Amino acid sequence: MDGERVYQDQRTHYQVTGSESAVVEDLSNGMTSVYHLDGGDLRMTHFCAAQNQPRLRATAFGPDNSSIRFSFVDITNLRSPGAGHVERSEIRLLAVNHIVLQFHFVADGKEKDEMLELTRR
């Protein structure tokens, strides 16, 4: 792992859309994720600052649904096989007003994690 970056003070907006069929997570760092059901699967499409769109599926849930891990399914708009993209993501629901988002990036065979700590004010 090349490293981990932790970001705080992100402005984040959540919106329910699509006749209550999707939740949009809009981060101030230029990334947006959309969460929705596909049959019985929880899915996530991540509109990345790298200008590609990884699609992920929830593959693990923590106790009492306190966390959700998403794993890579496929991707659109990948410029080259080694181009940077999100391969995994996790949401940790620590408290009513405290969420941690973790994105696992892969680029040219190198890996790094970015964490965003979100606190409602």
Phi and psi restraints in degrees (range 20) as a CNS / XPLOR table:
assign (resid 1 and name C) (resid 2 and name N)
       (resid 2 and name CA) (resid 2 and name C) 1.0 -72.6 20.0 2
assign (resid 2 and name N) (resid 2 and name CA)
       (resid 2 and name C) (resid 3 and name N) 1.0 -24.1 20.0 2
assign (resid 2 and name C) (resid 3 and name N)
       (resid 3 and name CA) (resid 3 and name C) 1.0 158.6 20.0 2
assign (resid 3 and name N) (resid 3 and name CA)
       (resid 3 and name C) (resid 4 and name N) 1.0 174.8 20.0 2
assign (resid 3 and name C) (resid 4 and name N)
       (resid 4 and name CA) (resid 4 and name C) 1.0 -135.5 20.0 2
assign (resid 4 and name N) (resid 4 and name CA)
       (resid 4 and name C) (resid 5 and name N) 1.0 134.8 20.0 2
assign (resid 4 and name C) (resid 5 and name N)
       (resid 5 and name CA) (resid 5 and name C) 1.0 -116.5 20.0 2
assign (resid 5 and name N) (resid 5 and name CA)
       (resid 5 and name C) (resid 6 and name N) 1.0 135.7 20.0 2
assign (resid 5 and name C) (resid 6 and name N)
       (resid 6 and name CA) (resid 6 and name C) 1.0 -115.4 20.0 2
assign (resid 6 and name N) (resid 6 and name CA)
       (resid 6 and name C) (resid 7 and name N) 1.0 127.6 20.0 2
assign (resid 6 and name C) (resid 7 and name N)
       (resid 7 and name CA) (resid 7 and name C) 1.0 -114.1 20.0 2
assign (resid 7 and name N) (resid 7 and name CA)
       (resid 7 and name C) (resid 8 and name N) 1.0 139.6 20.0 2
assign (resid 7 and name C) (resid 8 and name N)
       (resid 8 and name CA) (resid 8 and name C) 1.0 -125.8 20.0 2
assign (resid 8 and name N) (resid 8 and name CA)
       (resid 8 and name C) (resid 9 and name N) 1.0 172.9 20.0 2
assign (resid 8 and name C) (resid 9 and name N)
       (resid 9 and name CA) (resid 9 and name C) 1.0 61.5 20.0 2
assign (resid 9 and name N) (resid 9 and name CA)
       (resid 9 and name C) (resid 10 and name N) 1.0 32.2 20.0 2
assign (resid 9 and name C) (resid 10 and name N)
       (resid 10 and name CA) (resid 10 and name C) 1.0 -78.8 20.0 2
assign (resid 10 and name N) (resid 10 and name CA)
       (resid 10 and name C) (resid 11 and name N) 1.0 136.5 20.0 2
assign (resid 10 and name C) (resid 11 and name N)
       (resid 11 and name CA) (resid 11 and name C) 1.0 -88.3 20.0 2
assign (resid 11 and name N) (resid 11 and name CA)
       (resid 11 and name C) (resid 12 and name N) 1.0 126.7 20.0 2
assign (resid 11 and name C) (resid 12 and name N)
       (resid 12 and name CA) (resid 12 and name C) 1.0 -132.2 20.0 2
assign (resid 12 and name N) (resid 12 and name CA)
       (resid 12 and name C) (resid 13 and name N) 1.0 139.9 20.0 2
assign (resid 12 and name C) (resid 13 and name N)
       (resid 13 and name CA) (resid 13 and name C) 1.0 -126.4 20.0 2
assign (resid 13 and name N) (resid 13 and name CA)
       (resid 13 and name C) (resid 14 and name N) 1.0 130.9 20.0 2
assign (resid 13 and name C) (resid 14 and name N)
       (resid 14 and name CA) (resid 14 and name C) 1.0 -111.2 20.0 2
assign (resid 14 and name N) (resid 14 and name CA)
       (resid 14 and name C) (resid 15 and name N) 1.0 137.7 20.0 2
assign (resid 14 and name C) (resid 15 and name N)
       (resid 15 and name CA) (resid 15 and name C) 1.0 -141.9 20.0 2
assign (resid 15 and name N) (resid 15 and name CA)
       (resid 15 and name C) (resid 16 and name N) 1.0 135.5 20.0 2
assign (resid 15 and name C) (resid 16 and name N)
       (resid 16 and name CA) (resid 16 and name C) 1.0 -89.9 20.0 2
assign (resid 16 and name N) (resid 16 and name CA)
       (resid 16 and name C) (resid 17 and name N) 1.0 134.5 20.0 2
assign (resid 16 and name C) (resid 17 and name N)
       (resid 17 and name CA) (resid 17 and name C) 1.0 -143.6 20.0 2
assign (resid 17 and name N) (resid 17 and name CA)
       (resid 17 and name C) (resid 18 and name N) 1.0 -179.9 20.0 2
assign (resid 17 and name C) (resid 18 and name N)
       (resid 18 and name CA) (resid 18 and name C) 1.0 61.2 20.0 2
assign (resid 18 and name N) (resid 18 and name CA)
       (resid 18 and name C) (resid 19 and name N) 1.0 49.4 20.0 2
assign (resid 18 and name C) (resid 19 and name N)
       (resid 19 and name CA) (resid 19 and name C) 1.0 52.4 20.0 2
assign (resid 19 and name N) (resid 19 and name CA)
       (resid 19 and name C) (resid 20 and name N) 1.0 44.0 20.0 2
assign (resid 19 and name C) (resid 20 and name N)
       (resid 20 and name CA) (resid 20 and name C) 1.0 64.8 20.0 2
assign (resid 20 and name N) (resid 20 and name CA)
       (resid 20 and name C) (resid 21 and name N) 1.0 28.8 20.0 2
assign (resid 20 and name C) (resid 21 and name N)
       (resid 21 and name CA) (resid 21 and name C) 1.0 -102.2 20.0 2
assign (resid 21 and name N) (resid 21 and name CA)
       (resid 21 and name C) (resid 22 and name N) 1.0 -4.9 20.0 2
assign (resid 21 and name C) (resid 22 and name N)
       (resid 22 and name CA) (resid 22 and name C) 1.0 -148.7 20.0 2
assign (resid 22 and name N) (resid 22 and name CA)
       (resid 22 and name C) (resid 23 and name N) 1.0 152.5 20.0 2
assign (resid 22 and name C) (resid 23 and name N)
       (resid 23 and name CA) (resid 23 and name C) 1.0 -118.1 20.0 2
assign (resid 23 and name N) (resid 23 and name CA)
       (resid 23 and name C) (resid 24 and name N) 1.0 127.5 20.0 2
assign (resid 23 and name C) (resid 24 and name N)
       (resid 24 and name CA) (resid 24 and name C) 1.0 -102.2 20.0 2
assign (resid 24 and name N) (resid 24 and name CA)
       (resid 24 and name C) (resid 25 and name N) 1.0 128.5 20.0 2
assign (resid 24 and name C) (resid 25 and name N)
       (resid 25 and name CA) (resid 25 and name C) 1.0 -112.7 20.0 2
assign (resid 25 and name N) (resid 25 and name CA)
       (resid 25 and name C) (resid 26 and name N) 1.0 110.2 20.0 2
assign (resid 25 and name C) (resid 26 and name N)
       (resid 26 and name CA) (resid 26 and name C) 1.0 -110.2 20.0 2
assign (resid 26 and name N) (resid 26 and name CA)
       (resid 26 and name C) (resid 27 and name N) 1.0 112.8 20.0 2
assign (resid 26 and name C) (resid 27 and name N)
       (resid 27 and name CA) (resid 27 and name C) 1.0 -96.7 20.0 2
assign (resid 27 and name N) (resid 27 and name CA)
       (resid 27 and name C) (resid 28 and name N) 1.0 144.4 20.0 2
assign (resid 27 and name C) (resid 28 and name N)
       (resid 28 and name CA) (resid 28 and name C) 1.0 -69.7 20.0 2
assign (resid 28 and name N) (resid 28 and name CA)
       (resid 28 and name C) (resid 29 and name N) 1.0 -8.8 20.0 2
assign (resid 28 and name C) (resid 29 and name N)
       (resid 29 and name CA) (resid 29 and name C) 1.0 -89.3 20.0 2
assign (resid 29 and name N) (resid 29 and name CA)
       (resid 29 and name C) (resid 30 and name N) 1.0 12.4 20.0 2
assign (resid 29 and name C) (resid 30 and name N)
       (resid 30 and name CA) (resid 30 and name C) 1.0 93.5 20.0 2
assign (resid 30 and name N) (resid 30 and name CA)
       (resid 30 and name C) (resid 31 and name N) 1.0 8.2 20.0 2
assign (resid 30 and name C) (resid 31 and name N)
       (resid 31 and name CA) (resid 31 and name C) 1.0 -110.5 20.0 2
assign (resid 31 and name N) (resid 31 and name CA)
       (resid 31 and name C) (resid 32 and name N) 1.0 145.3 20.0 2
assign (resid 31 and name C) (resid 32 and name N)
       (resid 32 and name CA) (resid 32 and name C) 1.0 -135.0 20.0 2
assign (resid 32 and name N) (resid 32 and name CA)
       (resid 32 and name C) (resid 33 and name N) 1.0 139.0 20.0 2
assign (resid 32 and name C) (resid 33 and name N)
       (resid 33 and name CA) (resid 33 and name C) 1.0 -125.4 20.0 2
assign (resid 33 and name N) (resid 33 and name CA)
       (resid 33 and name C) (resid 34 and name N) 1.0 142.8 20.0 2
assign (resid 33 and name C) (resid 34 and name N)
       (resid 34 and name CA) (resid 34 and name C) 1.0 -119.5 20.0 2
assign (resid 34 and name N) (resid 34 and name CA)
       (resid 34 and name C) (resid 35 and name N) 1.0 126.5 20.0 2
assign (resid 34 and name C) (resid 35 and name N)
       (resid 35 and name CA) (resid 35 and name C) 1.0 -108.6 20.0 2
assign (resid 35 and name N) (resid 35 and name CA)
       (resid 35 and name C) (resid 36 and name N) 1.0 134.4 20.0 2
assign (resid 35 and name C) (resid 36 and name N)
       (resid 36 and name CA) (resid 36 and name C) 1.0 -159.6 20.0 2
assign (resid 36 and name N) (resid 36 and name CA)
       (resid 36 and name C) (resid 37 and name N) 1.0 163.7 20.0 2
assign (resid 36 and name C) (resid 37 and name N)
       (resid 37 and name CA) (resid 37 and name C) 1.0 -88.8 20.0 2
assign (resid 37 and name N) (resid 37 and name CA)
       (resid 37 and name C) (resid 38 and name N) 1.0 144.6 20.0 2
assign (resid 37 and name C) (resid 38 and name N)
       (resid 38 and name CA) (resid 38 and name C) 1.0 -127.6 20.0 2
assign (resid 38 and name N) (resid 38 and name CA)
       (resid 38 and name C) (resid 39 and name N) 1.0 93.7 20.0 2
assign (resid 38 and name C) (resid 39 and name N)
       (resid 39 and name CA) (resid 39 and name C) 1.0 64.7 20.0 2
assign (resid 39 and name N) (resid 39 and name CA)
       (resid 39 and name C) (resid 40 and name N) 1.0 -122.6 20.0 2
assign (resid 39 and name C) (resid 40 and name N)
       (resid 40 and name CA) (resid 40 and name C) 1.0 -93.3 20.0 2
assign (resid 40 and name N) (resid 40 and name CA)
       (resid 40 and name C) (resid 41 and name N) 1.0 2.4 20.0 2
assign (resid 40 and name C) (resid 41 and name N)
       (resid 41 and name CA) (resid 41 and name C) 1.0 -98.4 20.0 2
assign (resid 41 and name N) (resid 41 and name CA)
       (resid 41 and name C) (resid 42 and name N) 1.0 138.2 20.0 2
assign (resid 41 and name C) (resid 42 and name N)
       (resid 42 and name CA) (resid 42 and name C) 1.0 -87.0 20.0 2
assign (resid 42 and name N) (resid 42 and name CA)
       (resid 42 and name C) (resid 43 and name N) 1.0 126.0 20.0 2
assign (resid 42 and name C) (resid 43 and name N)
       (resid 43 and name CA) (resid 43 and name C) 1.0 -117.1 20.0 2
assign (resid 43 and name N) (resid 43 and name CA)
       (resid 43 and name C) (resid 44 and name N) 1.0 159.6 20.0 2
assign (resid 43 and name C) (resid 44 and name N)
       (resid 44 and name CA) (resid 44 and name C) 1.0 -140.0 20.0 2
assign (resid 44 and name N) (resid 44 and name CA)
       (resid 44 and name C) (resid 45 and name N) 1.0 127.8 20.0 2
assign (resid 44 and name C) (resid 45 and name N)
       (resid 45 and name CA) (resid 45 and name C) 1.0 -110.6 20.0 2
assign (resid 45 and name N) (resid 45 and name CA)
       (resid 45 and name C) (resid 46 and name N) 1.0 125.0 20.0 2
assign (resid 45 and name C) (resid 46 and name N)
       (resid 46 and name CA) (resid 46 and name C) 1.0 -107.1 20.0 2
assign (resid 46 and name N) (resid 46 and name CA)
       (resid 46 and name C) (resid 47 and name N) 1.0 116.3 20.0 2
assign (resid 46 and name C) (resid 47 and name N)
       (resid 47 and name CA) (resid 47 and name C) 1.0 -92.3 20.0 2
assign (resid 47 and name N) (resid 47 and name CA)
       (resid 47 and name C) (resid 48 and name N) 1.0 97.8 20.0 2
assign (resid 47 and name C) (resid 48 and name N)
       (resid 48 and name CA) (resid 48 and name C) 1.0 -84.1 20.0 2
assign (resid 48 and name N) (resid 48 and name CA)
       (resid 48 and name C) (resid 49 and name N) 1.0 153.5 20.0 2
assign (resid 48 and name C) (resid 49 and name N)
       (resid 49 and name CA) (resid 49 and name C) 1.0 -63.1 20.0 2
assign (resid 49 and name N) (resid 49 and name CA)
       (resid 49 and name C) (resid 50 and name N) 1.0 -19.1 20.0 2
assign (resid 49 and name C) (resid 50 and name N)
       (resid 50 and name CA) (resid 50 and name C) 1.0 -78.7 20.0 2
assign (resid 50 and name N) (resid 50 and name CA)
       (resid 50 and name C) (resid 51 and name N) 1.0 3.0 20.0 2
assign (resid 50 and name C) (resid 51 and name N)
       (resid 51 and name CA) (resid 51 and name C) 1.0 65.9 20.0 2
assign (resid 51 and name N) (resid 51 and name CA)
       (resid 51 and name C) (resid 52 and name N) 1.0 33.8 20.0 2
assign (resid 51 and name C) (resid 52 and name N)
       (resid 52 and name CA) (resid 52 and name C) 1.0 -128.2 20.0 2
assign (resid 52 and name N) (resid 52 and name CA)
       (resid 52 and name C) (resid 53 and name N) 1.0 173.1 20.0 2
assign (resid 52 and name C) (resid 53 and name N)
       (resid 53 and name CA) (resid 53 and name C) 1.0 -133.7 20.0 2
assign (resid 53 and name N) (resid 53 and name CA)
       (resid 53 and name C) (resid 54 and name N) 1.0 85.0 20.0 2
assign (resid 53 and name C) (resid 54 and name N)
       (resid 54 and name CA) (resid 54 and name C) 1.0 -67.8 20.0 2
assign (resid 54 and name N) (resid 54 and name CA)
       (resid 54 and name C) (resid 55 and name N) 1.0 141.3 20.0 2
assign (resid 54 and name C) (resid 55 and name N)
       (resid 55 and name CA) (resid 55 and name C) 1.0 -113.3 20.0 2
assign (resid 55 and name N) (resid 55 and name CA)
       (resid 55 and name C) (resid 56 and name N) 1.0 130.1 20.0 2
assign (resid 55 and name C) (resid 56 and name N)
       (resid 56 and name CA) (resid 56 and name C) 1.0 -127.6 20.0 2
assign (resid 56 and name N) (resid 56 and name CA)
       (resid 56 and name C) (resid 57 and name N) 1.0 160.9 20.0 2
assign (resid 56 and name C) (resid 57 and name N)
       (resid 57 and name CA) (resid 57 and name C) 1.0 -128.1 20.0 2
assign (resid 57 and name N) (resid 57 and name CA)
       (resid 57 and name C) (resid 58 and name N) 1.0 139.2 20.0 2
assign (resid 57 and name C) (resid 58 and name N)
       (resid 58 and name CA) (resid 58 and name C) 1.0 -65.1 20.0 2
assign (resid 58 and name N) (resid 58 and name CA)
       (resid 58 and name C) (resid 59 and name N) 1.0 125.8 20.0 2
assign (resid 58 and name C) (resid 59 and name N)
       (resid 59 and name CA) (resid 59 and name C) 1.0 -120.2 20.0 2
assign (resid 59 and name N) (resid 59 and name CA)
       (resid 59 and name C) (resid 60 and name N) 1.0 -11.2 20.0 2
assign (resid 59 and name C) (resid 60 and name N)
       (resid 60 and name CA) (resid 60 and name C) 1.0 -154.5 20.0 2
assign (resid 60 and name N) (resid 60 and name CA)
       (resid 60 and name C) (resid 61 and name N) 1.0 143.0 20.0 2
assign (resid 60 and name C) (resid 61 and name N)
       (resid 61 and name CA) (resid 61 and name C) 1.0 -125.5 20.0 2
assign (resid 61 and name N) (resid 61 and name CA)
       (resid 61 and name C) (resid 62 and name N) 1.0 137.5 20.0 2
assign (resid 61 and name C) (resid 62 and name N)
       (resid 62 and name CA) (resid 62 and name C) 1.0 -77.2 20.0 2
assign (resid 62 and name N) (resid 62 and name CA)
       (resid 62 and name C) (resid 63 and name N) 1.0 174.4 20.0 2
assign (resid 62 and name C) (resid 63 and name N)
       (resid 63 and name CA) (resid 63 and name C) 1.0 -55.0 20.0 2
assign (resid 63 and name N) (resid 63 and name CA)
       (resid 63 and name C) (resid 64 and name N) 1.0 136.1 20.0 2
assign (resid 63 and name C) (resid 64 and name N)
       (resid 64 and name CA) (resid 64 and name C) 1.0 53.9 20.0 2
assign (resid 64 and name N) (resid 64 and name CA)
       (resid 64 and name C) (resid 65 and name N) 1.0 30.4 20.0 2
assign (resid 64 and name C) (resid 65 and name N)
       (resid 65 and name CA) (resid 65 and name C) 1.0 55.9 20.0 2
assign (resid 65 and name N) (resid 65 and name CA)
       (resid 65 and name C) (resid 66 and name N) 1.0 34.6 20.0 2
assign (resid 65 and name C) (resid 66 and name N)
       (resid 66 and name CA) (resid 66 and name C) 1.0 -76.0 20.0 2
assign (resid 66 and name N) (resid 66 and name CA)
       (resid 66 and name C) (resid 67 and name N) 1.0 -10.7 20.0 2
assign (resid 66 and name C) (resid 67 and name N)
       (resid 67 and name CA) (resid 67 and name C) 1.0 -152.5 20.0 2
assign (resid 67 and name N) (resid 67 and name CA)
       (resid 67 and name C) (resid 68 and name N) 1.0 155.1 20.0 2
assign (resid 67 and name C) (resid 68 and name N)
       (resid 68 and name CA) (resid 68 and name C) 1.0 -135.2 20.0 2
assign (resid 68 and name N) (resid 68 and name CA)
       (resid 68 and name C) (resid 69 and name N) 1.0 126.0 20.0 2
assign (resid 68 and name C) (resid 69 and name N)
       (resid 69 and name CA) (resid 69 and name C) 1.0 -104.1 20.0 2
assign (resid 69 and name N) (resid 69 and name CA)
       (resid 69 and name C) (resid 70 and name N) 1.0 131.4 20.0 2
assign (resid 69 and name C) (resid 70 and name N)
       (resid 70 and name CA) (resid 70 and name C) 1.0 -111.3 20.0 2
assign (resid 70 and name N) (resid 70 and name CA)
       (resid 70 and name C) (resid 71 and name N) 1.0 137.3 20.0 2
assign (resid 70 and name C) (resid 71 and name N)
       (resid 71 and name CA) (resid 71 and name C) 1.0 -118.0 20.0 2
assign (resid 71 and name N) (resid 71 and name CA)
       (resid 71 and name C) (resid 72 and name N) 1.0 149.1 20.0 2
assign (resid 71 and name C) (resid 72 and name N)
       (resid 72 and name CA) (resid 72 and name C) 1.0 -60.0 20.0 2
assign (resid 72 and name N) (resid 72 and name CA)
       (resid 72 and name C) (resid 73 and name N) 1.0 134.1 20.0 2
assign (resid 72 and name C) (resid 73 and name N)
       (resid 73 and name CA) (resid 73 and name C) 1.0 -110.6 20.0 2
assign (resid 73 and name N) (resid 73 and name CA)
       (resid 73 and name C) (resid 74 and name N) 1.0 -57.3 20.0 2
assign (resid 73 and name C) (resid 74 and name N)
       (resid 74 and name CA) (resid 74 and name C) 1.0 -162.9 20.0 2
assign (resid 74 and name N) (resid 74 and name CA)
       (resid 74 and name C) (resid 75 and name N) 1.0 -176.2 20.0 2
assign (resid 74 and name C) (resid 75 and name N)
       (resid 75 and name CA) (resid 75 and name C) 1.0 -149.6 20.0 2
assign (resid 75 and name N) (resid 75 and name CA)
       (resid 75 and name C) (resid 76 and name N) 1.0 147.6 20.0 2
assign (resid 75 and name C) (resid 76 and name N)
       (resid 76 and name CA) (resid 76 and name C) 1.0 -114.3 20.0 2
assign (resid 76 and name N) (resid 76 and name CA)
       (resid 76 and name C) (resid 77 and name N) 1.0 153.1 20.0 2
assign (resid 76 and name C) (resid 77 and name N)
       (resid 77 and name CA) (resid 77 and name C) 1.0 64.6 20.0 2
assign (resid 77 and name N) (resid 77 and name CA)
       (resid 77 and name C) (resid 78 and name N) 1.0 29.7 20.0 2
assign (resid 77 and name C) (resid 78 and name N)
       (resid 78 and name CA) (resid 78 and name C) 1.0 -78.5 20.0 2
assign (resid 78 and name N) (resid 78 and name CA)
       (resid 78 and name C) (resid 79 and name N) 1.0 120.1 20.0 2
assign (resid 78 and name C) (resid 79 and name N)
       (resid 79 and name CA) (resid 79 and name C) 1.0 -67.6 20.0 2
assign (resid 79 and name N) (resid 79 and name CA)
       (resid 79 and name C) (resid 80 and name N) 1.0 -33.8 20.0 2
assign (resid 79 and name C) (resid 80 and name N)
       (resid 80 and name CA) (resid 80 and name C) 1.0 -156.2 20.0 2
assign (resid 80 and name N) (resid 80 and name CA)
       (resid 80 and name C) (resid 81 and name N) 1.0 162.0 20.0 2
assign (resid 80 and name C) (resid 81 and name N)
       (resid 81 and name CA) (resid 81 and name C) 1.0 -57.8 20.0 2
assign (resid 81 and name N) (resid 81 and name CA)
       (resid 81 and name C) (resid 82 and name N) 1.0 -30.1 20.0 2
assign (resid 81 and name C) (resid 82 and name N)
       (resid 82 and name CA) (resid 82 and name C) 1.0 -95.2 20.0 2
assign (resid 82 and name N) (resid 82 and name CA)
       (resid 82 and name C) (resid 83 and name N) 1.0 1.9 20.0 2
assign (resid 82 and name C) (resid 83 and name N)
       (resid 83 and name CA) (resid 83 and name C) 1.0 -63.3 20.0 2
assign (resid 83 and name N) (resid 83 and name CA)
       (resid 83 and name C) (resid 84 and name N) 1.0 147.1 20.0 2
assign (resid 83 and name C) (resid 84 and name N)
       (resid 84 and name CA) (resid 84 and name C) 1.0 -63.8 20.0 2
assign (resid 84 and name N) (resid 84 and name CA)
       (resid 84 and name C) (resid 85 and name N) 1.0 138.9 20.0 2
assign (resid 84 and name C) (resid 85 and name N)
       (resid 85 and name CA) (resid 85 and name C) 1.0 -162.1 20.0 2
assign (resid 85 and name N) (resid 85 and name CA)
       (resid 85 and name C) (resid 86 and name N) 1.0 160.8 20.0 2
assign (resid 85 and name C) (resid 86 and name N)
       (resid 86 and name CA) (resid 86 and name C) 1.0 -77.3 20.0 2
assign (resid 86 and name N) (resid 86 and name CA)
       (resid 86 and name C) (resid 87 and name N) 1.0 129.7 20.0 2
assign (resid 86 and name C) (resid 87 and name N)
       (resid 87 and name CA) (resid 87 and name C) 1.0 -107.5 20.0 2
assign (resid 87 and name N) (resid 87 and name CA)
       (resid 87 and name C) (resid 88 and name N) 1.0 -28.7 20.0 2
assign (resid 87 and name C) (resid 88 and name N)
       (resid 88 and name CA) (resid 88 and name C) 1.0 -145.8 20.0 2
assign (resid 88 and name N) (resid 88 and name CA)
       (resid 88 and name C) (resid 89 and name N) 1.0 158.0 20.0 2
assign (resid 88 and name C) (resid 89 and name N)
       (resid 89 and name CA) (resid 89 and name C) 1.0 -148.5 20.0 2
assign (resid 89 and name N) (resid 89 and name CA)
       (resid 89 and name C) (resid 90 and name N) 1.0 153.0 20.0 2
assign (resid 89 and name C) (resid 90 and name N)
       (resid 90 and name CA) (resid 90 and name C) 1.0 -142.9 20.0 2
assign (resid 90 and name N) (resid 90 and name CA)
       (resid 90 and name C) (resid 91 and name N) 1.0 140.1 20.0 2
assign (resid 90 and name C) (resid 91 and name N)
       (resid 91 and name CA) (resid 91 and name C) 1.0 -112.8 20.0 2
assign (resid 91 and name N) (resid 91 and name CA)
       (resid 91 and name C) (resid 92 and name N) 1.0 127.6 20.0 2
assign (resid 91 and name C) (resid 92 and name N)
       (resid 92 and name CA) (resid 92 and name C) 1.0 -115.6 20.0 2
assign (resid 92 and name N) (resid 92 and name CA)
       (resid 92 and name C) (resid 93 and name N) 1.0 120.0 20.0 2
assign (resid 92 and name C) (resid 93 and name N)
       (resid 93 and name CA) (resid 93 and name C) 1.0 -95.8 20.0 2
assign (resid 93 and name N) (resid 93 and name CA)
       (resid 93 and name C) (resid 94 and name N) 1.0 93.8 20.0 2
assign (resid 93 and name C) (resid 94 and name N)
       (resid 94 and name CA) (resid 94 and name C) 1.0 -81.5 20.0 2
assign (resid 94 and name N) (resid 94 and name CA)
       (resid 94 and name C) (resid 95 and name N) 1.0 -33.5 20.0 2
assign (resid 94 and name C) (resid 95 and name N)
       (resid 95 and name CA) (resid 95 and name C) 1.0 -161.3 20.0 2
assign (resid 95 and name N) (resid 95 and name CA)
       (resid 95 and name C) (resid 96 and name N) 1.0 173.5 20.0 2
assign (resid 95 and name C) (resid 96 and name N)
       (resid 96 and name CA) (resid 96 and name C) 1.0 -55.2 20.0 2
assign (resid 96 and name N) (resid 96 and name CA)
       (resid 96 and name C) (resid 97 and name N) 1.0 -36.1 20.0 2
assign (resid 96 and name C) (resid 97 and name N)
       (resid 97 and name CA) (resid 97 and name C) 1.0 -111.7 20.0 2
assign (resid 97 and name N) (resid 97 and name CA)
       (resid 97 and name C) (resid 98 and name N) 1.0 20.5 20.0 2
assign (resid 97 and name C) (resid 98 and name N)
       (resid 98 and name CA) (resid 98 and name C) 1.0 -143.7 20.0 2
assign (resid 98 and name N) (resid 98 and name CA)
       (resid 98 and name C) (resid 99 and name N) 1.0 114.5 20.0 2
assign (resid 98 and name C) (resid 99 and name N)
       (resid 99 and name CA) (resid 99 and name C) 1.0 -126.2 20.0 2
assign (resid 99 and name N) (resid 99 and name CA)
       (resid 99 and name C) (resid 100 and name N) 1.0 142.2 20.0 2
assign (resid 99 and name C) (resid 100 and name N)
       (resid 100 and name CA) (resid 100 and name C) 1.0 -118.4 20.0 2
assign (resid 100 and name N) (resid 100 and name CA)
       (resid 100 and name C) (resid 101 and name N) 1.0 127.0 20.0 2
assign (resid 100 and name C) (resid 101 and name N)
       (resid 101 and name CA) (resid 101 and name C) 1.0 -107.0 20.0 2
assign (resid 101 and name N) (resid 101 and name CA)
       (resid 101 and name C) (resid 102 and name N) 1.0 134.3 20.0 2
assign (resid 101 and name C) (resid 102 and name N)
       (resid 102 and name CA) (resid 102 and name C) 1.0 -125.9 20.0 2
assign (resid 102 and name N) (resid 102 and name CA)
       (resid 102 and name C) (resid 103 and name N) 1.0 128.8 20.0 2
assign (resid 102 and name C) (resid 103 and name N)
       (resid 103 and name CA) (resid 103 and name C) 1.0 -116.5 20.0 2
assign (resid 103 and name N) (resid 103 and name CA)
       (resid 103 and name C) (resid 104 and name N) 1.0 128.5 20.0 2
assign (resid 103 and name C) (resid 104 and name N)
       (resid 104 and name CA) (resid 104 and name C) 1.0 -103.3 20.0 2
assign (resid 104 and name N) (resid 104 and name CA)
       (resid 104 and name C) (resid 105 and name N) 1.0 112.5 20.0 2
assign (resid 104 and name C) (resid 105 and name N)
       (resid 105 and name CA) (resid 105 and name C) 1.0 -100.6 20.0 2
assign (resid 105 and name N) (resid 105 and name CA)
       (resid 105 and name C) (resid 106 and name N) 1.0 146.0 20.0 2
assign (resid 105 and name C) (resid 106 and name N)
       (resid 106 and name CA) (resid 106 and name C) 1.0 -128.6 20.0 2
assign (resid 106 and name N) (resid 106 and name CA)
       (resid 106 and name C) (resid 107 and name N) 1.0 132.7 20.0 2
assign (resid 106 and name C) (resid 107 and name N)
       (resid 107 and name CA) (resid 107 and name C) 1.0 -150.4 20.0 2
assign (resid 107 and name N) (resid 107 and name CA)
       (resid 107 and name C) (resid 108 and name N) 1.0 122.2 20.0 2
assign (resid 107 and name C) (resid 108 and name N)
       (resid 108 and name CA) (resid 108 and name C) 1.0 50.1 20.0 2
assign (resid 108 and name N) (resid 108 and name CA)
       (resid 108 and name C) (resid 109 and name N) 1.0 41.1 20.0 2
assign (resid 108 and name C) (resid 109 and name N)
       (resid 109 and name CA) (resid 109 and name C) 1.0 79.9 20.0 2
assign (resid 109 and name N) (resid 109 and name CA)
       (resid 109 and name C) (resid 110 and name N) 1.0 -3.2 20.0 2
assign (resid 109 and name C) (resid 110 and name N)
       (resid 110 and name CA) (resid 110 and name C) 1.0 -99.6 20.0 2
assign (resid 110 and name N) (resid 110 and name CA)
       (resid 110 and name C) (resid 111 and name N) 1.0 145.9 20.0 2
assign (resid 110 and name C) (resid 111 and name N)
       (resid 111 and name CA) (resid 111 and name C) 1.0 -121.6 20.0 2
assign (resid 111 and name N) (resid 111 and name CA)
       (resid 111 and name C) (resid 112 and name N) 1.0 147.7 20.0 2
assign (resid 111 and name C) (resid 112 and name N)
       (resid 112 and name CA) (resid 112 and name C) 1.0 -155.1 20.0 2
assign (resid 112 and name N) (resid 112 and name CA)
       (resid 112 and name C) (resid 113 and name N) 1.0 154.4 20.0 2
assign (resid 112 and name C) (resid 113 and name N)
       (resid 113 and name CA) (resid 113 and name C) 1.0 -112.1 20.0 2
assign (resid 113 and name N) (resid 113 and name CA)
       (resid 113 and name C) (resid 114 and name N) 1.0 140.7 20.0 2
assign (resid 113 and name C) (resid 114 and name N)
       (resid 114 and name CA) (resid 114 and name C) 1.0 -123.3 20.0 2
assign (resid 114 and name N) (resid 114 and name CA)
       (resid 114 and name C) (resid 115 and name N) 1.0 132.4 20.0 2
assign (resid 114 and name C) (resid 115 and name N)
       (resid 115 and name CA) (resid 115 and name C) 1.0 -118.2 20.0 2
assign (resid 115 and name N) (resid 115 and name CA)
       (resid 115 and name C) (resid 116 and name N) 1.0 139.1 20.0 2
assign (resid 115 and name C) (resid 116 and name N)
       (resid 116 and name CA) (resid 116 and name C) 1.0 -120.7 20.0 2
assign (resid 116 and name N) (resid 116 and name CA)
       (resid 116 and name C) (resid 117 and name N) 1.0 122.7 20.0 2
assign (resid 116 and name C) (resid 117 and name N)
       (resid 117 and name CA) (resid 117 and name C) 1.0 -101.0 20.0 2
assign (resid 117 and name N) (resid 117 and name CA)
       (resid 117 and name C) (resid 118 and name N) 1.0 117.5 20.0 2
assign (resid 117 and name C) (resid 118 and name N)
       (resid 118 and name CA) (resid 118 and name C) 1.0 -112.8 20.0 2
assign (resid 118 and name N) (resid 118 and name CA)
       (resid 118 and name C) (resid 119 and name N) 1.0 128.1 20.0 2
assign (resid 118 and name C) (resid 119 and name N)
       (resid 119 and name CA) (resid 119 and name C) 1.0 -130.0 20.0 2
assign (resid 119 and name N) (resid 119 and name CA)
       (resid 119 and name C) (resid 120 and name N) 1.0 124.8 20.0 2
assign (resid 119 and name C) (resid 120 and name N)
       (resid 120 and name CA) (resid 120 and name C) 1.0 -71.9 20.0 2
assign (resid 120 and name N) (resid 120 and name CA)
       (resid 120 and name C) (resid 121 and name N) 1.0 135.5 20.0 2
